[in-house]
Amino acid sequence: MSIITNINKAFDHRIRLGIMSILMVNEFADFNMLKELLGATDGNIASHAKALEKVEYIKVEKQFIGRKPNTRYSTTDLGRAEFKKHINALEKLINKS
């Protein structure tokens, strides 16, 4: 099997890669944390998070803290497994060079 087959198109954008990287090392992250760490706009975070949610790699929880809405993201088991496969494939590709 080719290494390239494990490279996942869902992670081909730097924002999605960033969201998953942050969520892999944190139990969860809220919208503002992702926005700050990735230096991205509201629209960028929202659209890329939605793409990852659509393929069930992350889950989204909306709640209120006091009177302020808060959106919190975390990885799913599927998302963790797929991201690990993706990173392993990239490492193999890099080490082949």
QUIDA-V566753 format. One line per field, one symbol per residue. phi: phi as a letter, one per 40 degrees, with the letter a starting at -180 (. if undefined). A space follows every 50 residues. Layout:
phi->???
This chain:
phi->.cdcccccccbcbcccccdcccccbbcaacdcccccccgbcdcccccccc cccdcgcbbbbbabbgbccbbbbaccccccccccccccccccccccc
